[in-house]
Amino acid sequence: MDRALLEAQLAELPIAQYEFFDTDELEFSQRIRMVCELECPRYGKTWACPPGVGSVEECKARCLSYPRGLLISSLTEVSDLADIEACLATRGPHEALTHQVMDLLKAQGLEVYGLSTESCALCENCSYPHGPCRHKDKMLPCVESHGIIVTALAEQYGVVYDYGGNIVTWFSLLLYR
Ligand code: SF4
């Protein structure tokens, strides 16, 4: 990888922070998946969510098959952080940013596995569970669906995940080989 070129390109994008890491530094937890199952209305609704993404062990093995990763964060200000629907409505620009960074990595000849925010909303009606995903090349499972404790990784590298006020911090992980 031409890291100097990539970092120059990242500097042009609205990224709050980024860090390169080894995927064996990722922490996986069944507990994160329990939150998906018990608290998220999107559980079992798309291929980007559990259980469609596979078990935590399967997700972990998939992630570790990509030895390196890039964490990116971006920020959005909302009028009320407690308004979950309003917060979720702001994720579009972060998803577009994630695809931009994925394209930069791919342009360097890397194979990339992207994990981003929340559930997939590319199709009006997801094919899950009766047919295969229609856009495997564009679909980004959410980080939590894989049981990854992204705050642990952020803490390890000093990446801020709570700016206070009404700032939403979005994270993506781009794993590559
Ligand atoms: S791209 Fe379409 S079919 Fe695939 S997970 Fe997203 S909504 Fe479902």
Backbone and ligand atoms as CSV (ligand in chain L), in Angstrom:
chain,resi,resn,atom,element,x,y,z
A,1,MET,N,N,0.845,-1.200,0.000
A,1,MET,CA,C,0.000,0.000,0.000
A,1,MET,C,C,0.884,1.255,0.000
A,2,ASP,N,N,0.483,2.223,-0.809
A,2,ASP,CA,C,1.152,3.533,-0.773
A,2,ASP,C,C,0.442,4.358,0.301
A,3,ARG,N,N,0.929,4.227,1.531
A,3,ARG,CA,C,0.225,4.848,2.659
A,3,ARG,C,C,0.263,6.381,2.587
A,4,ALA,N,N,1.387,6.929,2.101
A,4,ALA,CA,C,1.487,8.391,2.006
A,4,ALA,C,C,0.419,8.936,1.062
A,5,LEU,N,N,0.233,8.252,-0.079
A,5,LEU,CA,C,-0.805,8.677,-1.029
A,5,LEU,C,C,-2.179,8.580,-0.377
A,6,LEU,N,N,-2.437,7.434,0.263
A,6,LEU,CA,C,-3.747,7.243,0.885
A,6,LEU,C,C,-4.007,8.312,1.950
A,7,GLU,N,N,-3.015,8.597,2.766
A,7,GLU,CA,C,-3.227,9.583,3.832
A,7,GLU,C,C,-3.451,10.983,3.255
A,8,ALA,N,N,-2.806,11.273,2.137
A,8,ALA,CA,C,-3.045,12.563,1.477
A,8,ALA,C,C,-4.487,12.623,0.981
A,9,GLN,N,N,-4.983,11.489,0.461
A,9,GLN,CA,C,-6.371,11.438,-0.024
A,9,GLN,C,C,-7.365,11.514,1.147
A,10,LEU,N,N,-7.043,10.843,2.247
A,10,LEU,CA,C,-7.932,10.877,3.419
A,10,LEU,C,C,-8.036,12.293,3.975
A,11,ALA,N,N,-6.947,13.045,3.873
A,11,ALA,CA,C,-6.931,14.418,4.399
A,11,ALA,C,C,-7.908,15.326,3.656
A,12,GLU,N,N,-8.292,14.906,2.447
A,12,GLU,CA,C,-9.232,15.707,1.637
A,12,GLU,C,C,-10.691,15.400,1.980
A,13,LEU,N,N,-10.909,14.378,2.787
A,13,LEU,CA,C,-12.283,13.930,3.069
A,13,LEU,C,C,-12.733,14.390,4.457
A,14,PRO,N,N,-14.051,14.466,4.662
A,14,PRO,CA,C,-14.567,14.930,5.963
A,14,PRO,C,C,-14.523,13.831,7.035
A,15,ILE,N,N,-13.314,13.346,7.285
A,15,ILE,CA,C,-13.102,12.302,8.302
A,15,ILE,C,C,-12.665,12.990,9.591
A,16,ALA,N,N,-13.301,12.615,10.706
A,16,ALA,CA,C,-12.905,13.223,11.989
A,16,ALA,C,C,-11.572,12.649,12.444
A,17,GLN,N,N,-11.465,11.329,12.451
A,17,GLN,CA,C,-10.225,10.657,12.830
A,17,GLN,C,C,-10.117,9.349,12.057
A,18,TYR,N,N,-8.898,8.883,11.862
A,18,TYR,CA,C,-8.711,7.545,11.305
A,18,TYR,C,C,-7.499,6.907,11.962
A,19,GLU,N,N,-7.488,5.587,11.965
A,19,GLU,CA,C,-6.356,4.833,12.522
A,19,GLU,C,C,-6.232,3.517,11.774
A,20,PHE,N,N,-5.015,3.118,11.503
A,20,PHE,CA,C,-4.743,1.791,10.947
A,20,PHE,C,C,-4.539,0.827,12.114
A,21,PHE,N,N,-4.966,-0.413,11.952
A,21,PHE,CA,C,-4.819,-1.390,13.028
A,21,PHE,C,C,-4.661,-2.795,12.436
A,22,ASP,N,N,-4.232,-3.721,13.291
A,22,ASP,CA,C,-4.193,-5.140,12.922
A,22,ASP,C,C,-5.518,-5.759,13.355
A,23,THR,N,N,-6.095,-6.597,12.523
A,23,THR,CA,C,-7.425,-7.134,12.875
A,23,THR,C,C,-7.370,-8.048,14.104
A,24,ASP,N,N,-6.179,-8.600,14.429
A,24,ASP,CA,C,-6.130,-9.415,15.652
A,24,ASP,C,C,-6.234,-8.570,16.916
A,25,GLU,N,N,-6.306,-7.247,16.745
A,25,GLU,CA,C,-6.552,-6.363,17.893
A,25,GLU,C,C,-8.052,-6.192,18.163
A,26,LEU,N,N,-8.890,-6.642,17.231
A,26,LEU,CA,C,-10.334,-6.469,17.412
A,26,LEU,C,C,-10.853,-7.366,18.529
A,27,GLU,N,N,-11.775,-6.831,19.322
A,27,GLU,CA,C,-12.435,-7.636,20.359
A,27,GLU,C,C,-13.837,-7.992,19.879
A,28,PHE,N,N,-14.174,-9.264,19.994
A,28,PHE,CA,C,-15.488,-9.749,19.573
A,28,PHE,C,C,-16.250,-10.221,20.809
A,29,SER,N,N,-17.539,-9.965,20.832
A,29,SER,CA,C,-18.316,-10.356,22.010
A,29,SER,C,C,-19.727,-10.774,21.607
A,30,GLN,N,N,-20.148,-11.895,22.158
A,30,GLN,CA,C,-21.525,-12.339,21.955
A,30,GLN,C,C,-22.505,-11.335,22.563
A,31,ARG,N,N,-22.040,-10.617,23.590
A,31,ARG,CA,C,-22.892,-9.649,24.295
A,31,ARG,C,C,-23.394,-8.551,23.344
A,32,ILE,N,N,-22.508,-8.125,22.427
A,32,ILE,CA,C,-22.898,-7.080,21.459
A,32,ILE,C,C,-24.051,-7.589,20.594
A,33,ARG,N,N,-23.943,-8.853,20.227
A,33,ARG,CA,C,-24.999,-9.446,19.395
A,33,ARG,C,C,-26.317,-9.568,20.156
A,34,MET,N,N,-26.214,-9.760,21.459
A,34,MET,CA,C,-27.432,-9.838,22.268
A,34,MET,C,C,-28.178,-8.503,22.233
A,35,VAL,N,N,-27.407,-7.409,22.192
A,35,VAL,CA,C,-28.036,-6.081,22.100
A,35,VAL,C,C,-28.792,-5.968,20.778
A,36,CYS,N,N,-28.148,-6.463,19.688
A,36,CYS,CA,C,-28.829,-6.476,18.379
A,36,CYS,C,C,-30.155,-7.228,18.510
A,37,GLU,N,N,-30.060,-8.406,19.094
A,37,GLU,CA,C,-31.226,-9.291,19.122
A,37,GLU,C,C,-32.343,-8.734,20.001
A,38,LEU,N,N,-31.955,-8.144,21.122
A,38,LEU,CA,C,-32.975,-7.732,22.089
A,38,LEU,C,C,-33.468,-6.305,21.884
A,39,GLU,N,N,-32.623,-5.442,21.277
A,39,GLU,CA,C,-32.986,-4.017,21.257
A,39,GLU,C,C,-33.143,-3.406,19.878
A,40,CYS,N,N,-32.653,-4.087,18.824
A,40,CYS,CA,C,-32.702,-3.437,17.507
A,40,CYS,C,C,-33.889,-3.949,16.696
A,41,PRO,N,N,-34.717,-3.038,16.208
A,41,PRO,CA,C,-35.865,-3.464,15.397
A,41,PRO,C,C,-35.455,-4.042,14.048
A,42,ARG,N,N,-34.189,-3.870,13.646
A,42,ARG,CA,C,-33.729,-4.374,12.353
A,42,ARG,C,C,-33.162,-5.784,12.451
A,43,TYR,N,N,-33.105,-6.328,13.668
A,43,TYR,CA,C,-32.579,-7.694,13.830
A,43,TYR,C,C,-33.387,-8.658,12.950
A,44,GLY,N,N,-32.653,-9.457,12.162
A,44,GLY,CA,C,-33.315,-10.460,11.323
A,44,GLY,C,C,-34.076,-9.884,10.149
A,45,LYS,N,N,-33.784,-8.621,9.786
A,45,LYS,CA,C,-34.536,-7.992,8.685
A,45,LYS,C,C,-33.728,-7.895,7.391
A,46,THR,N,N,-32.388,-7.908,7.474
A,46,THR,CA,C,-31.571,-7.782,6.255
A,46,THR,C,C,-30.345,-8.694,6.351
A,47,TRP,N,N,-29.672,-8.846,5.210
A,47,TRP,CA,C,-28.424,-9.625,5.175
A,47,TRP,C,C,-27.298,-8.899,5.891
A,48,ALA,N,N,-27.486,-7.638,6.230
A,48,ALA,CA,C,-26.437,-6.854,6.900
A,48,ALA,C,C,-26.483,-7.008,8.412
A,49,CYS,N,N,-27.481,-7.735,8.891
A,49,CYS,CA,C,-27.709,-7.837,10.340
A,49,CYS,C,C,-27.631,-9.295,10.777
A,50,PRO,N,N,-27.490,-9.517,12.090
A,50,PRO,CA,C,-27.639,-10.879,12.580
A,50,PRO,C,C,-29.094,-11.300,12.443
A,51,PRO,N,N,-29.384,-12.561,12.272
A,51,PRO,CA,C,-28.414,-13.650,12.123
A,51,PRO,C,C,-27.915,-13.845,10.700
A,52,GLY,N,N,-28.367,-12.995,9.752
A,52,GLY,CA,C,-27.986,-13.161,8.342
A,52,GLY,C,C,-26.497,-13.084,8.100
A,53,VAL,N,N,-25.753,-12.331,8.940
A,53,VAL,CA,C,-24.306,-12.195,8.728
A,53,VAL,C,C,-23.540,-13.432,9.188
A,54,GLY,N,N,-24.226,-14.375,9.865
A,54,GLY,CA,C,-23.539,-15.554,10.388
A,54,GLY,C,C,-23.273,-15.397,11.875
A,55,SER,N,N,-22.736,-16.443,12.472
A,55,SER,CA,C,-22.462,-16.419,13.917
A,55,SER,C,C,-21.289,-15.476,14.212
A,56,VAL,N,N,-21.118,-15.121,15.476
A,56,VAL,CA,C,-19.980,-14.271,15.852
A,56,VAL,C,C,-18.671,-14.959,15.455
A,57,GLU,N,N,-18.600,-16.283,15.652
A,57,GLU,CA,C,-17.370,-17.007,15.293
A,57,GLU,C,C,-17.116,-16.942,13.790
A,58,GLU,N,N,-18.176,-17.071,12.994
A,58,GLU,CA,C,-18.014,-16.967,11.539
A,58,GLU,C,C,-17.592,-15.553,11.144
A,59,CYS,N,N,-18.209,-14.548,11.774
A,59,CYS,CA,C,-17.849,-13.153,11.482
A,59,CYS,C,C,-16.399,-12.881,11.862
A,60,LYS,N,N,-15.999,-13.407,13.016
A,60,LYS,CA,C,-14.617,-13.208,13.477
A,60,LYS,C,C,-13.633,-13.820,12.490
A,61,ALA,N,N,-13.912,-15.049,12.059
A,61,ALA,CA,C,-13.012,-15.717,11.103
A,61,ALA,C,C,-12.929,-14.923,9.798
A,62,ARG,N,N,-14.075,-14.389,9.357
A,62,ARG,CA,C,-14.098,-13.581,8.127
A,62,ARG,C,C,-13.243,-12.336,8.314
A,63,CYS,N,N,-13.415,-11.668,9.441
A,63,CYS,CA,C,-12.648,-10.437,9.700
A,63,CYS,C,C,-11.149,-10.722,9.771
A,64,LEU,N,N,-10.791,-11.809,10.463
A,64,LEU,CA,C,-9.369,-12.100,10.650
A,64,LEU,C,C,-8.695,-12.577,9.365
A,65,SER,N,N,-9.503,-12.916,8.343
A,65,SER,CA,C,-8.898,-13.289,7.062
A,65,SER,C,C,-8.363,-12.042,6.336
A,66,TYR,N,N,-8.686,-10.875,6.874
A,66,TYR,CA,C,-8.126,-9.613,6.380
A,66,TYR,C,C,-7.186,-9.115,7.489
A,67,PRO,N,N,-5.882,-9.173,7.306
A,67,PRO,CA,C,-4.973,-8.900,8.431
A,67,PRO,C,C,-4.943,-7.446,8.917
A,68,ARG,N,N,-5.258,-6.508,8.031
A,68,ARG,CA,C,-5.142,-5.100,8.435
A,68,ARG,C,C,-6.486,-4.393,8.299
A,69,GLY,N,N,-6.624,-3.293,9.012
A,69,GLY,CA,C,-7.868,-2.540,8.947
A,69,GLY,C,C,-7.628,-1.054,9.104
A,70,LEU,N,N,-8.612,-0.305,8.669
A,70,LEU,CA,C,-8.598,1.157,8.812
A,70,LEU,C,C,-9.911,1.564,9.461
A,71,LEU,N,N,-9.803,2.225,10.596
A,71,LEU,CA,C,-10.997,2.753,11.275
A,71,LEU,C,C,-11.154,4.207,10.846
A,72,ILE,N,N,-12.373,4.588,10.464
A,72,ILE,CA,C,-12.635,6.010,10.193
A,72,ILE,C,C,-13.846,6.448,11.022
A,73,SER,N,N,-13.835,7.713,11.416
A,73,SER,CA,C,-15.006,8.268,12.099
A,73,SER,C,C,-15.402,9.569,11.418
A,74,SER,N,N,-16.694,9.878,11.482
A,74,SER,CA,C,-17.171,11.178,11.017
A,74,SER,C,C,-18.233,11.669,11.993
A,75,LEU,N,N,-18.471,12.955,11.971
A,75,LEU,CA,C,-19.344,13.577,12.964
A,75,LEU,C,C,-20.538,14.261,12.306
A,76,THR,N,N,-21.654,14.235,13.011
A,76,THR,CA,C,-22.847,14.971,12.582
A,76,THR,C,C,-23.471,15.593,13.816
A,77,GLU,N,N,-23.965,16.802,13.675
A,77,GLU,CA,C,-24.666,17.425,14.795
A,77,GLU,C,C,-26.170,17.332,14.554
A,78,VAL,N,N,-26.888,16.897,15.574
A,78,VAL,CA,C,-28.357,16.802,15.476
A,78,VAL,C,C,-28.967,17.717,16.536
A,79,SER,N,N,-30.247,17.963,16.404
A,79,SER,CA,C,-30.878,18.867,17.373
A,79,SER,C,C,-31.111,18.186,18.714
A,80,ASP,N,N,-31.298,16.852,18.676
A,80,ASP,CA,C,-31.538,16.130,19.926
A,80,ASP,C,C,-30.972,14.724,19.808
A,81,LEU,N,N,-29.890,14.466,20.539
A,81,LEU,CA,C,-29.224,13.161,20.455
A,81,LEU,C,C,-30.129,12.016,20.907
A,82,ALA,N,N,-31.118,12.344,21.704
A,82,ALA,CA,C,-32.016,11.300,22.209
A,82,ALA,C,C,-33.025,10.856,21.148
A,83,ASP,N,N,-33.134,11.631,20.062
A,83,ASP,CA,C,-34.068,11.291,18.988
A,83,ASP,C,C,-33.370,10.310,18.032
A,84,ILE,N,N,-33.539,9.017,18.296
A,84,ILE,CA,C,-32.818,7.987,17.554
A,84,ILE,C,C,-33.115,8.054,16.060
A,85,GLU,N,N,-34.400,8.268,15.704
A,85,GLU,CA,C,-34.763,8.318,14.278
A,85,GLU,C,C,-34.049,9.471,13.576
A,86,ALA,N,N,-33.980,10.645,14.255
A,86,ALA,CA,C,-33.301,11.802,13.666
A,86,ALA,C,C,-31.804,11.522,13.517
A,87,CYS,N,N,-31.227,10.838,14.489
A,87,CYS,CA,C,-29.800,10.485,14.399
A,87,CYS,C,C,-29.554,9.557,13.220
A,88,LEU,N,N,-30.411,8.537,13.103
A,88,LEU,CA,C,-30.222,7.563,12.025
A,88,LEU,C,C,-30.368,8.211,10.651
A,89,ALA,N,N,-31.188,9.248,10.586
A,89,ALA,CA,C,-31.412,9.923,9.299
A,89,ALA,C,C,-30.148,10.629,8.811
A,90,THR,N,N,-29.167,10.794,9.685
A,90,THR,CA,C,-27.936,11.504,9.287
A,90,THR,C,C,-26.831,10.559,8.820
A,91,ARG,N,N,-27.103,9.252,8.756
A,91,ARG,CA,C,-26.017,8.323,8.457
A,91,ARG,C,C,-25.635,8.269,6.979
A,92,GLY,N,N,-26.485,8.810,6.105
A,92,GLY,CA,C,-26.223,8.744,4.659
A,92,GLY,C,C,-24.851,9.269,4.261
A,93,PRO,N,N,-24.481,10.482,4.677
A,93,PRO,CA,C,-23.158,11.003,4.297
A,93,PRO,C,C,-22.009,10.122,4.804
A,94,HIS,N,N,-22.185,9.523,5.978
A,94,HIS,CA,C,-21.112,8.650,6.483
A,94,HIS,C,C,-21.007,7.378,5.634
A,95,GLU,N,N,-22.149,6.857,5.206
A,95,GLU,CA,C,-22.116,5.678,4.336
A,95,GLU,C,C,-21.411,6.011,3.020
A,96,ALA,N,N,-21.708,7.189,2.469
A,96,ALA,CA,C,-21.062,7.605,1.215
A,96,ALA,C,C,-19.556,7.771,1.433
A,97,LEU,N,N,-19.192,8.345,2.575
A,97,LEU,CA,C,-17.774,8.515,2.911
A,97,LEU,C,C,-17.074,7.157,3.010
A,98,THR,N,N,-17.745,6.207,3.624
A,98,THR,CA,C,-17.176,4.862,3.776
A,98,THR,C,C,-16.905,4.242,2.407
A,99,HIS,N,N,-17.856,4.397,1.485
A,99,HIS,CA,C,-17.648,3.855,0.137
A,99,HIS,C,C,-16.496,4.579,-0.577
A,100,GLN,N,N,-16.368,5.872,-0.333
A,100,GLN,CA,C,-15.257,6.626,-0.939
A,100,GLN,C,C,-13.914,6.067,-0.473
A,101,VAL,N,N,-13.804,5.818,0.848
A,101,VAL,CA,C,-12.539,5.311,1.393
A,101,VAL,C,C,-12.292,3.883,0.905
A,102,MET,N,N,-13.348,3.095,0.813
A,102,MET,CA,C,-13.196,1.741,0.273
A,102,MET,C,C,-12.650,1.800,-1.155
A,103,ASP,N,N,-13.166,2.725,-1.945
A,103,ASP,CA,C,-12.707,2.856,-3.333
A,103,ASP,C,C,-11.228,3.244,-3.391
A,104,LEU,N,N,-10.787,4.081,-2.449
A,104,LEU,CA,C,-9.370,4.476,-2.417
A,104,LEU,C,C,-8.492,3.260,-2.123
A,105,LEU,N,N,-8.942,2.417,-1.191
A,105,LEU,CA,C,-8.176,1.207,-0.866
A,105,LEU,C,C,-8.173,0.243,-2.051
A,106,LYS,N,N,-9.330,0.082,-2.679
A,106,LYS,CA,C,-9.417,-0.827,-3.834
A,106,LYS,C,C,-8.539,-0.327,-4.976
A,107,ALA,N,N,-8.446,0.990,-5.122
A,107,ALA,CA,C,-7.621,1.560,-6.197
A,107,ALA,C,C,-6.144,1.222,-5.996
A,108,GLN,N,N,-5.804,0.817,-4.776
A,108,GLN,CA,C,-4.415,0.398,-4.507
A,108,GLN,C,C,-4.262,-1.119,-4.649
A,109,GLY,N,N,-5.268,-1.755,-5.230
A,109,GLY,CA,C,-5.186,-3.187,-5.491
A,109,GLY,C,C,-5.553,-4.057,-4.306
A,110,LEU,N,N,-6.150,-3.463,-3.280
A,110,LEU,CA,C,-6.487,-4.219,-2.071
A,110,LEU,C,C,-7.904,-4.777,-2.159
A,111,GLU,N,N,-8.081,-5.919,-1.524
A,111,GLU,CA,C,-9.420,-6.490,-1.362
A,111,GLU,C,C,-9.956,-5.974,-0.032
A,112,VAL,N,N,-11.156,-5.433,-0.037
A,112,VAL,CA,C,-11.658,-4.724,1.145
A,112,VAL,C,C,-12.970,-5.323,1.623
A,113,TYR,N,N,-13.076,-5.479,2.931
A,113,TYR,CA,C,-14.339,-5.897,3.557
A,113,TYR,C,C,-14.770,-4.752,4.478
A,114,GLY,N,N,-15.882,-4.120,4.126
A,114,GLY,CA,C,-16.314,-2.935,4.869
A,114,GLY,C,C,-17.423,-3.234,5.852
A,115,LEU,N,N,-17.311,-2.621,7.014
A,115,LEU,CA,C,-18.361,-2.685,8.037
A,115,LEU,C,C,-18.709,-1.257,8.393
A,116,SER,N,N,-20.003,-0.968,8.470
A,116,SER,CA,C,-20.361,0.428,8.717
A,116,SER,C,C,-21.483,0.527,9.743
A,117,THR,N,N,-22.424,1.426,9.499
A,117,THR,CA,C,-23.396,1.764,10.533
A,117,THR,C,C,-24.744,1.090,10.300
A,118,GLU,N,N,-25.347,0.687,11.342
A,118,GLU,CA,C,-26.741,0.237,11.336
A,118,GLU,C,C,-27.017,-0.825,10.270
A,119,SER,N,N,-28.258,-0.864,9.852
A,119,SER,CA,C,-28.708,-1.912,8.945
A,119,SER,C,C,-28.583,-1.448,7.493
A,120,CYS,N,N,-28.776,-2.379,6.558
A,120,CYS,CA,C,-28.719,-2.007,5.141
A,120,CYS,C,C,-30.080,-1.460,4.701
A,121,ALA,N,N,-30.037,-0.368,3.938
A,121,ALA,CA,C,-31.278,0.219,3.446
A,121,ALA,C,C,-31.206,0.445,1.937
A,122,LEU,N,N,-30.356,-0.347,1.262
A,122,LEU,CA,C,-30.179,-0.125,-0.173
A,122,LEU,C,C,-31.427,-0.466,-0.974
A,123,CYS,N,N,-32.121,-1.524,-0.580
A,123,CYS,CA,C,-33.327,-1.932,-1.313
A,123,CYS,C,C,-34.555,-1.565,-0.483
A,124,GLU,N,N,-35.621,-1.245,-1.172
A,124,GLU,CA,C,-36.852,-0.917,-0.447
A,124,GLU,C,C,-37.314,-2.124,0.367
A,125,ASN,N,N,-37.214,-3.301,-0.246
A,125,ASN,CA,C,-37.554,-4.536,0.450
A,125,ASN,C,C,-36.382,-5.495,0.331
A,126,CYS,N,N,-35.764,-5.796,1.448
A,126,CYS,CA,C,-34.603,-6.688,1.440
A,126,CYS,C,C,-35.039,-8.096,1.024
A,127,SER,N,N,-34.155,-8.791,0.322
A,127,SER,CA,C,-34.445,-10.161,-0.119
A,127,SER,C,C,-34.334,-11.163,1.031
A,128,TYR,N,N,-33.796,-10.724,2.178
A,128,TYR,CA,C,-33.615,-11.626,3.318
A,128,TYR,C,C,-34.958,-12.109,3.836
A,129,PRO,N,N,-35.116,-13.377,4.164
A,129,PRO,CA,C,-34.136,-14.464,4.080
A,129,PRO,C,C,-34.351,-15.362,2.865
A,130,HIS,N,N,-35.260,-14.990,1.948
A,130,HIS,CA,C,-35.682,-15.929,0.901
A,130,HIS,C,C,-34.763,-15.956,-0.318
A,131,GLY,N,N,-34.040,-14.848,-0.569
A,131,GLY,CA,C,-33.146,-14.821,-1.726
A,131,GLY,C,C,-31.826,-14.200,-1.335
A,132,PRO,N,N,-30.801,-14.354,-2.195
A,132,PRO,CA,C,-29.494,-13.780,-1.870
A,132,PRO,C,C,-29.513,-12.252,-1.914
A,133,CYS,N,N,-28.535,-11.643,-1.269
A,133,CYS,CA,C,-28.408,-10.174,-1.291
A,133,CYS,C,C,-28.257,-9.717,-2.746
A,134,ARG,N,N,-28.970,-8.663,-3.109
A,134,ARG,CA,C,-28.943,-8.178,-4.501
A,134,ARG,C,C,-27.704,-7.335,-4.812
A,135,HIS,N,N,-27.072,-6.795,-3.779
A,135,HIS,CA,C,-25.945,-5.871,-4.010
A,135,HIS,C,C,-24.792,-6.172,-3.061
A,136,LYS,N,N,-24.267,-7.395,-3.157
A,136,LYS,CA,C,-23.199,-7.804,-2.238
A,136,LYS,C,C,-21.991,-6.879,-2.315
A,137,ASP,N,N,-21.767,-6.294,-3.491
A,137,ASP,CA,C,-20.601,-5.419,-3.664
A,137,ASP,C,C,-20.777,-4.074,-2.962
A,138,LYS,N,N,-22.028,-3.687,-2.711
A,138,LYS,CA,C,-22.281,-2.378,-2.087
A,138,LYS,C,C,-22.753,-2.491,-0.639
A,139,MET,N,N,-23.274,-3.643,-0.276
A,139,MET,CA,C,-23.875,-3.812,1.045
A,139,MET,C,C,-22.801,-3.817,2.136
A,140,LEU,N,N,-22.994,-3.008,3.176
A,140,LEU,CA,C,-22.043,-2.942,4.291
A,140,LEU,C,C,-22.746,-3.399,5.567
A,141,PRO,N,N,-22.371,-4.572,6.100
A,141,PRO,CA,C,-22.944,-4.962,7.388
A,141,PRO,C,C,-22.537,-3.953,8.462
A,142,CYS,N,N,-23.319,-3.874,9.527
A,142,CYS,CA,C,-22.926,-2.936,10.580
A,142,CYS,C,C,-21.864,-3.584,11.461
A,143,VAL,N,N,-21.014,-2.726,12.044
A,143,VAL,CA,C,-19.894,-3.193,12.865
A,143,VAL,C,C,-20.401,-4.101,13.989
A,144,GLU,N,N,-21.472,-3.665,14.633
A,144,GLU,CA,C,-21.985,-4.410,15.788
A,144,GLU,C,C,-22.528,-5.778,15.387
A,145,SER,N,N,-22.998,-5.908,14.159
A,145,SER,CA,C,-23.553,-7.202,13.722
A,145,SER,C,C,-22.520,-8.308,13.826
A,146,HIS,N,N,-21.225,-7.930,13.770
A,146,HIS,CA,C,-20.148,-8.919,13.831
A,146,HIS,C,C,-19.664,-9.138,15.272
A,147,GLY,N,N,-20.329,-8.490,16.225
A,147,GLY,CA,C,-19.940,-8.647,17.632
A,147,GLY,C,C,-18.707,-7.843,18.009
A,148,ILE,N,N,-18.296,-6.921,17.144
A,148,ILE,CA,C,-17.072,-6.146,17.399
A,148,ILE,C,C,-17.351,-5.022,18.403
A,149,ILE,N,N,-16.474,-4.932,19.404
A,149,ILE,CA,C,-16.573,-3.835,20.384
A,149,ILE,C,C,-15.741,-2.683,19.833
A,150,VAL,N,N,-16.379,-1.822,19.049
A,150,VAL,CA,C,-15.619,-0.787,18.339
A,150,VAL,C,C,-15.085,0.268,19.318
A,151,THR,N,N,-15.786,0.455,20.447
A,151,THR,CA,C,-15.301,1.447,21.415
A,151,THR,C,C,-13.970,0.997,22.030
A,152,ALA,N,N,-13.772,-0.308,22.159
A,152,ALA,CA,C,-12.501,-0.806,22.711
A,152,ALA,C,C,-11.355,-0.457,21.761
A,153,LEU,N,N,-11.604,-0.645,20.455
A,153,LEU,CA,C,-10.577,-0.293,19.471
A,153,LEU,C,C,-10.326,1.211,19.482
A,154,ALA,N,N,-11.413,1.979,19.546
A,154,ALA,CA,C,-11.283,3.438,19.560
A,154,ALA,C,C,-10.473,3.890,20.779
A,155,GLU,N,N,-10.775,3.321,21.926
A,155,GLU,CA,C,-10.049,3.696,23.147
A,155,GLU,C,C,-8.571,3.372,23.023
A,156,GLN,N,N,-8.292,2.218,22.464
A,156,GLN,CA,C,-6.900,1.781,22.329
A,156,GLN,C,C,-6.076,2.792,21.527
A,157,TYR,N,N,-6.731,3.423,20.532
A,157,TYR,CA,C,-6.001,4.339,19.654
A,157,TYR,C,C,-6.316,5.817,19.939
A,158,GLY,N,N,-7.045,6.062,21.006
A,158,GLY,CA,C,-7.341,7.458,21.336
A,158,GLY,C,C,-8.303,8.116,20.368
A,159,VAL,N,N,-9.143,7.300,19.719
A,159,VAL,CA,C,-10.159,7.851,18.812
A,159,VAL,C,C,-11.381,8.219,19.650
A,160,VAL,N,N,-11.811,9.456,19.553
A,160,VAL,CA,C,-12.907,9.954,20.387
A,160,VAL,C,C,-14.238,9.405,19.883
A,161,TYR,N,N,-15.038,8.845,20.787
A,161,TYR,CA,C,-16.361,8.378,20.361
A,161,TYR,C,C,-17.488,9.102,21.082
A,162,ASP,N,N,-17.156,9.988,22.003
A,162,ASP,CA,C,-18.191,10.786,22.671
A,162,ASP,C,C,-17.730,12.240,22.736
A,163,TYR,N,N,-18.246,13.043,21.810
A,163,TYR,CA,C,-17.874,14.458,21.746
A,163,TYR,C,C,-18.766,15.318,22.631
A,164,GLY,N,N,-19.763,14.683,23.241
A,164,GLY,CA,C,-20.682,15.436,24.089
A,164,GLY,C,C,-21.689,16.213,23.255
A,165,GLY,N,N,-22.563,16.963,23.937
A,165,GLY,CA,C,-23.578,17.760,23.240
A,165,GLY,C,C,-24.456,16.869,22.378
A,166,ASN,N,N,-24.795,17.360,21.211
A,166,ASN,CA,C,-25.659,16.606,20.302
A,166,ASN,C,C,-24.890,16.109,19.075
A,167,ILE,N,N,-23.639,15.742,19.319
A,167,ILE,CA,C,-22.786,15.259,18.229
A,167,ILE,C,C,-22.894,13.736,18.108
A,168,VAL,N,N,-23.228,13.282,16.909
A,168,VAL,CA,C,-23.252,11.852,16.623
A,168,VAL,C,C,-21.901,11.472,16.023
A,169,THR,N,N,-21.281,10.430,16.557
A,169,THR,CA,C,-20.014,9.941,16.000
A,169,THR,C,C,-20.289,8.625,15.284
A,170,TRP,N,N,-20.028,8.627,13.975
A,170,TRP,CA,C,-20.215,7.407,13.174
A,170,TRP,C,C,-18.871,6.746,12.945
A,171,PHE,N,N,-18.841,5.407,13.019
A,171,PHE,CA,C,-17.605,4.652,12.783
A,171,PHE,C,C,-17.791,3.665,11.632
A,172,SER,N,N,-16.714,3.464,10.894
A,172,SER,CA,C,-16.647,2.348,9.944
A,172,SER,C,C,-15.303,1.678,10.070
A,173,LEU,N,N,-15.278,0.386,9.762
A,173,LEU,CA,C,-14.030,-0.368,9.711
A,173,LEU,C,C,-13.859,-0.913,8.300
A,174,LEU,N,N,-12.736,-0.611,7.691
A,174,LEU,CA,C,-12.425,-1.134,6.369
A,174,LEU,C,C,-11.271,-2.125,6.537
A,175,LEU,N,N,-11.599,-3.411,6.442
A,175,LEU,CA,C,-10.591,-4.459,6.608
A,175,LEU,C,C,-10.043,-4.808,5.233
A,176,TYR,N,N,-8.735,-5.001,5.153
A,176,TYR,CA,C,-8.177,-5.183,3.811
A,176,TYR,C,C,-7.035,-6.191,3.793
A,177,ARG,N,N,-6.802,-6.736,2.591
A,177,ARG,CA,C,-5.683,-7.647,2.363
A,177,ARG,C,C,-5.188,-7.507,0.934
L,1,SF4,S1,S,-28.470,-4.713,-0.594
L,1,SF4,FE1,FE,-30.666,-5.092,-0.619
L,1,SF4,S2,S,-30.809,-7.344,-0.497
L,1,SF4,FE2,FE,-28.730,-6.816,0.168
L,1,SF4,S3,S,-28.865,-6.605,2.416
L,1,SF4,FE3,FE,-29.184,-4.563,1.537
L,1,SF4,S4,S,-31.411,-4.337,1.403
L,1,SF4,FE4,FE,-30.954,-6.560,1.617
